Amino acid sequence: MDETDHHLISLLRQDARLSVAALAAKLGVSRGTVTNRIRKLEDDNVIVGYTVRLRPDVQHKEIKAWMSIAVEGNQTRAVIASLLGEPGVATLHDTNGRWDLLAELRAENLQDLAKVLERIRLLKGISNTETSIHLETYRLS
C-alpha cells in the first residue's frame, strides 16, 4: 500500500458512501484508478466490508457496557472461543496490563445485561471481571 491507498482508506473511513468521482477528485487521480485501487484493496482483504455508523443516542433501546476480564493461567484461547459464542458480546479485544481481555457488551435492557454478565462470569477460565456501563459518547470518529 502506498500513500494514495492510505489516503483512500482514510476518505472511506470518513464517508464510505463517497462516489468514485468524489474520491478521485479528492485524491487527484482518475476514477479508473480509484475503482482499481478499491477492487485491489477488497481482493487483498484490506477492505473487508462497509457499514453504517449510528449516533449512540439513536440506539436508545440498547445498553452498552465494557467488561474487563482476567483469564486464569493459559486459558485465554478457550475463554476467547467461549466469548465469541456469547450473543451479548459485540466486540472482543486482547489487551495488556491488569486485564487480559476487553469485551463490549450489548443488551436490550438491564435484565438482559445481568443475564449476559452471569453467563460470562460462569465461563471456565475467567478469574475476575469488572464491568462499566457505557453512558455517553462525546466524540465519534
N, C-alpha and C positions, 0 to 999 in steps of 0.2 A: 504494500500500500504506500502510495506517495502522498504528498501534501494535498493534492486535489481530492483524493479519496477521503482523507481525513476531514477536509472542509465539506465535502458532500455529505458525509455521515453526520457532521455537526448540523448542517442545514436540515437534514431529515429528522434528526432528534428534536429540533425546534418545531418543525411542522412537516410531518410525513405526507401531508396532502399537497405540498407544493407541486406544481406541474413541472414536467420535464423542461418546458420552455423557461419557467421562472428559475429553476435550478441552474440551467445553462447560462442565463443572464447573470445570475449572482456569481457563478464560478468563472465567467468569461470564456466559456467553451461552447462547442456546438451541442445541439440537442442529441445528436447521434452519439457523441462522446458520453454524455450523461447516461443515456439509455444503456450503452455498452458497459459503462462502469457499474451501474446499478445491477445489471444482469450478472456481471462477474462477481460482485460482492455477494449477491444472493447465491450463485453457484458455488462459491468458496465457503458458504455458511458463515460469512462475516455478518451479513444481514439475514436474520432468520425469521423475521416477521414484522408486521406493522400492527399498531394497536391504537386504541383510543384512551386518552387520559381524562378522567373526570375530576372536577374540583372536589376536594374532600367533603365540602358542605353539601354537595349534591347527593352524595351517598348517605343520606340521613338515616336509612334503615339498616345501617351496618355499624357494628362496633369493631374497632381495630385495637389490637394490643400487641405489645412486644414482649416476648418471653426469652430471657437469658437462661441458658441451660448448661449445667455442668455434667459431664459424662464420666462415669466410673471407668478407670483403667483404660483398656484398649477396646472399648465397646462402641467407639464413635461410628464406625460403618453400620453396625446393626441399628444403632439409635437413628442415624440418618435415614436408613431404609424404612424404619417404622414411622418416622415423622413424615416422610414423603407420602405415605399411605393415609395420613390423617387429613380428612377433609377440611378441618379448621385451620390448617397450616397453609397460608397463602404463599409465603416465601421462606426459604431456609438458607442461612448464611453460616459458613465456617468462620470462626473468629479466633483471635489470640487474646491473651490476658486472662482475667479471672474466669471468664465464661468460655466454653468451648463452641457453643452454637447460639445463634440468634434467630428466633422464629417470629415472623409476622403472622399474627393470628387474626382471623375474621370470623365474626358470628353475627347473627341477626339480632340478638338481644343478650342481656346479662345472663339469663338462664342457660342459653346455648353456650356462651363463653365459659361458664362454670363447668359445663359438661366437657368441653374441649380441654380445659385445664386439668380436669380429673383424669381424662383418658391419657393425656401426655404424662402426667405425674406418675401414673401406674406403669409406664413403659420400663421394661428391664434395661438397666444400664444408665438410667438417669439418677444422679445422686442429689441434685439440687436445682431449683429453678427460682427465678424472680420475674414477676410479670408487672408490666406497667400498661395502663390503658391509654391509648392514643386519644388525646383531647382535641388538638387543633394543629394544623399545618400552617406555617407562616410564610414559607417560600416554596413555590413549585419550580422545578427545573425542567 
